[in-house]
Amino acid sequence: MNIVPIASIDDPRLAFFTSLTDVALRRALEPETGLYLAESTKVIERALQAGHTPVAVLSTDKWLAGLDELLTGYDVDVFVGDESTLESLALWGLPRLAWRVA
């Protein structure tokens, strides 16, 4: 797990989380494997158990301990911002992960 601090949701590395909100757009970008977003540590845990591959993570500091435990062994960027930076994303509050369907 690679911690990457962010200062703005306009960071182009966050496109998984900020511009891929339409299912058709996701399918156009990832036609063979699919790409989806998951929220909450329980959903993240289930996706890992199903064999799905994490692509990127967006979170605040308060979720890092649980994410560290879940993502041990995965080489995935964890973009970390403060709540005020991330609050402009709809329904923000839980960590979000972008996944490829295995």
N, C-alpha and C positions, 0 to 999 in steps of 0.2 A: 504494500500500500504506500503510495507516494503522496505526501501532503503537499498541496499547491495552494498557497494563499491567493485570494482574489480580492479586488477592491471594487469591482463593478460587475453587474450581470451582463454588461455589454462586451465583456471579454469574449473574443471569437471562439475560444476553447470551450465555451459553455453552450454552444449551438445545440447539443443534444437536449439541453434542458430549456432553452429559451425560444427556439424556433421550430422544433419538431413536435408541434402539438396536434397535427392532423395525421390520422392513420394513413391516408393515401400518400402523404409526403414521406412518411417513414418507409412505406413499401417501395416508393420510387427510389429512395436512397439506399435501401438495404433489401433488394428484391429476393436474394437467395436465402438469407437467414432471418430476416425480420429484425426489427429494433423496437424495443418498448421501454417505457419508464416504469419504475417500481418505487413505491414509497413505503416507509416504515421498516423497522428491522425484522419484523415477523414475515413480511412479504419478501424481503431480501433473502432471508434464511430459506424460505421455501423455493425461491428461484435457484439458489445455489444447490439445494438438494435435488432439484430437477435437472441439474447439469447445465444450466444456462451460464453464459460467460459475461461477467461484468465488463462494461466498456469504460465507464466513467462514473464518478460519484460527486454529488453536490451536497454539502452539509454545513452545519455550524459546529463549533467546538464541542458543544454539549453532547453530540452523538458520536464523537470520535472513538471513545473507549469501546462502545458496542460494535462499531464498524470495524475496529482493529481486530476484534475477536472473530467476527464473521469473515473478514477478508484476508485472514492470514494465508499466505501462500499465493495470493493473486497480485500480479504486477499491474495495478490499476491506479490512475490518478484520482485523488480525492481532493476536489476543489473546495476550499473552506473559506466561507465569508461570514461576516457578522449578521445578526438577524436583521438589522436595518438595511443592509445591502440586499439581502435575499427576500425581504418582505414584499417586493413588487411582483414577485412571481405568484400567480394565483394559487391559493390554497397552501402557501408555504407553511411549514411547521415541522415536517419530518424529513429525514434524509432522502434524497432521490438518487436512484441509480439508473443509468442507461444500460440496457442488456442486449446481447445478441442471443437469439434462440438457437440452442445447440442442434 
